[in-house]
């Protein structure tokens, strides 16, 4: 897969901590909702959206949000 030039976040340990902080943890299922959060260099959330499935996610829309930074 190679390296990517930007950081990504995985919510593995402690279980659910980041998804709870970002308000996307599903207490009923014990797993986070599918979500994309775009944070700028100053640490400000500029975009946040949850999705029911991967099919609902539109990569062009996400790219448009990234280009706004």
N, C-alpha and C positions, 0 to 999 in steps of 0.2 A: 504494500500500500504506500510505502514511502512516508516522508515527513510532511507535515503541513505547517505553513508559516503563521499560524495563529493558535491561541490556546483554546482547548475545549474542556468541558467539565463533565465528569462522571460522578454520579451520586452513589458511591459504593459504601464508604465507611466514614463516619458513623452512619448507619443505615438511615437514609431519608433526610439527613440534616440539611443539605442544600435545597432539596425540593420543598421542605417545610419552610425554610427561609424565604423562598421565592413564591410560596403559596400554591404549589402545584402537587403536593403530596396527597394521595388518595387514602384517607384513613380506613375506608372500608376494605380496600384490596391490599393495603400495605405496600403499594408501589406508587411511584410518581406517575402523573399523567404525562402523556407525550407533549413536550413543550419546547419552544425555542425562545431563548432570551438573548437579546443582543445588548451588550454593554460596551459603552464607549471607553476611550483611554482614561477618562477621569473617573471611571467606575459608575457612571450613571446609566441606568437601564433606559435604553432608547426604544426598545421594541420587546413585547412579550405576548405570546399567543400560545394557547393550548389547542390540541387537535385530538379528535376521537380516534383517528387512525392515520397511518402514514399516507394513505391515499388522499386525505384531506389537505395535506401540506402541499403548497405550491412553491417549488423552488424559485421560480421567477419573482414571486412576491417577496420572498426572503432576500433574494439578491438585491431587489430594489430598496429594501430597508437598509441593507448593508451599505449600499452606494450613497445613502443619505448622510452617512457619517463623515 
